[in-house]
Amino acid sequence: MIALLAAGPPLVASMVATTAVTPARPAVQRSELKQPELDTWREYEVLRNDLDKDTLKGFFAKRPQAIAGRLWNIYQTVSTAKREWEEADDGLAPGEKSDEFDPTKDVSGEENFAGTRGARLCDQMSSLGPVSVKVCQTLAQRPDLVGDEASTCFKRLQTSNVPYADSLAWAVLKESLGHSGPIAPGIGGDPSDTTSEPLFASITEKPIAAASLGQVYRATTHEGVDVAVKVQRPDAMRVLAQDYFCFVLVFGIIEAKWRAGGFDNGDIASVVDRVATDILYELDYKREAENALAFEASLDFLGFVTTPKPVPQYSTTKVLVTEWVQGAHLSALPAEQGLRMTRMAVEACTASLVLTGFVHADPHEGNIMLEDDGRLVFLDFGLMSSVEPDIMEAFARGIQGALAEDYVSLAKAFQDTGFVNKPVIYLGKDPTIKSGYDPVTGEDLGLTQFAKDLTRAMGSVEGASSRFGALATVLNQELAPTWKMFTPPYILLLIRTFLTLEGIAARVDPEFNIYEMAMPWAIRRSLSPNTAEGIETLRSTLLTSDNRVQWETLLDLVAQATPSDADANPELARAAAAATATLEATANAEANAAAKSEAMKEAVGSLLGSTQGRALRLALNDLDSTDLASKLLSKEARPMRHAAAGVIAEVFAGVMAPDFGKALGASTDAVDARPVSEAARLLSARRSRWKRKVALMLVGTHLKRQLQRGLPGLFALAAFAYLPLRVVVGGVRQTVLQLLRGGGPKEALPPPPAAVAT
């Protein structure tokens, strides 16, 4: 049985159909057809499979004028943009906005944007290529860094960039697919050619969207399938290579000066290398198609994440054709749907970060849609990040620590993820503060003081325990001057992911707490470690060396995994918030709490029957059930019994009259109904069956042990038999007392006294 508990349920293969659309016609016949329009950039294509600093040095040693020209172009463009932006502010009072900027206007429309200084800024930054655009796309979510106007303007670059000539797009399509005929009837071909078959049955004459690395057309295949056709910019490889080498030169000089001055805060070169490598991966559309399928399959268990399916017959390294998605971006959604989409996006990205280790690193507004059927659609999988198991576990601990304001745990998480050294190194001037390892005990002397400074800093920065950006401020501005800190290269894309998500969340709900929505999946990861250290940590957290329950830890976990009164009772949440919040804020808080509660049920409730629940099952098998019985009947367990009784009361309320159920806060309708795929339903049903099977095996094991212990065991069994009866009676009493106090279904009720369930 131990082996069965350790193994868990049989692995379930991905049930989401990942089969790409297969046209009935034969695959496109490709041949080597060089298009002369692309000759300008052809010499850079040799770098596509061999982009490193040594190769670049040799390549640009023969082309010094290219680097000099690029550096001059960047300097001129940025200087001009800065000057024109500041000139528009001349004569304005401090804090006054330019007349061109109206935050209430929708900048997605040209009538509100064309000709403004924001339009000029976007055009200028977009002209510098993909690296510049990626930076601006991230800054679009950070008005606290660049201001409201610049942030609002940069949002254009998430869904709309300056397109390149359509004739060049047709050339890339033809050369990549080896097609000599027209792109579609009357488009991209020689008008005198009436015999060649078009590549598509139809295609838009102009791109429907332009991004940093390519632009998208809508087309229809000869089989009648609507598709999106993404065509890479012909100069993308040249711009990337030049910018990479410029960064190597500039930051190499900066780093040398820092080191000469005795300042060493990490290897900048490794950061530059990582950024360049990530963007190089983004230039491989075949890799992007594989990433899309892998990402959707990795999140099968959520049931609401989907991606456009690629059409491989029409796709190459520079051309990506996918199914057309019927849906809308955030800017086109009503507020309620926008908030729902944001919650799902945070859940999906957090689950990726702490559970699957395969993270979408570019989730800006242009890359997320809400499909017409309610599913969350991720687009553009060029930038992805992989996370190792030990880092996933450290992030999960960090999320829990930040939300619980347990800054000792958060400090350790920073250390485990590589933000600070092992041991922690102090850079300040206070001679009383020691760091390094104690030569006798081996203790990390700086960790305790670092945790104290972290606690102070988190208390001094507004929103530090609820906003990722505020936490970044704590690290960069409050702690970096006195403690040696790094930004590991692997973490750059993860930071970008959550900064971007947080910016989106703030737009739909200023009070949105990203850690709250991430908590369910962080708890799941903490309870399902797969590293030796993580498994040992879980076991020592739950059990003592003699297998007795770590009671305080258990109470904390139950408190985190149990909905609060506001979570479980929307009427109470509305009444509590109404006095201090707007109606919209109250509705948002209620919906967020309900969504978190639902996510917690999904994340933690299914763990016992999941393949990832091995360590938890083994710990439950080994615990001292006699000790547990006495603890559950103790005074300290009153909150736990009260919570269980509350669940019983809600069940009773749901069974009884609807008005009565509403009076007790029981919900008969889903507050945040989300689509669930058939694959997720099947997986959930399988886990539920296995959970029941595991529970019966655990009960049988502990029952057998107690019977073997004689009289003490019989007393323990009597306690276990009495406990559910006590909880049910408490639930009935809560139901009756709340009915007597309720006065009607619409009247908000105070929580029942704790003594009711005891």
Secondary structure, DSSP 8 states (H G I E B T S, - for coil): -HHHHHH-S------S-------SS----------GGGGGGGGGGGGTT--SHHHHHHHHHT-HHHHHHHHHHHHHHHHHHHHHHHHTTTT--TT---TT--TTS-TTSHHHHTTSHHHHHHHHHHHT-HHHHHHHHHHTT-HHHH-HHHHHHHTHHHHB-----HHHHHHHHHHHHT--S-SBTTBSS-TT--SS--SSSEE-SS-SEE-SSEEEEEEE-TTS-EEEEEEE-TTHHHHHHHHHHHHHHHHHHHHHHHHHTT---S-HHHHHHHHHHHHHHHT-HHHHHHHHHHHHHHTGGGSSEE---B-GGG--SSEEEEE---EE-GGGS-HHHHHHHHHHHHHHHHHIIIII-EEES---GGGEEEETTS-EEE---SSEEE--HHHHHHHHHHHHHHHHT-HHHHHHHHHHHTSB-SS--B-SS-TT---SB-TTT--BHHHHHHHHHHHHHHHHSTTTTT-HHHHHHIIIIIITTTB-B---GGGHHHHHHHHHHHHHHHHH-TT--HHHHHHHHHHHHHHS--SHHHHHHHHHHHB-TTS-B-HHHHHHHHHHHS--HHHH-HHHHHHHHHTTS-HHHHHHHHHHHHHHHHHHHHHHHTGGGSGGGHHHHHHHHHS-HHHHHHHHTSGGGHHHHHHHHHHHHHHHHHHS-HHHHHHTT--SS-TT-----HHHHHHHHHHHHHHHHHHHHHHHHHHHHHHHT-HHHHHHHHHHHHHHHHHHHHHHHHHHHHHHHH-STTS------GGGG-
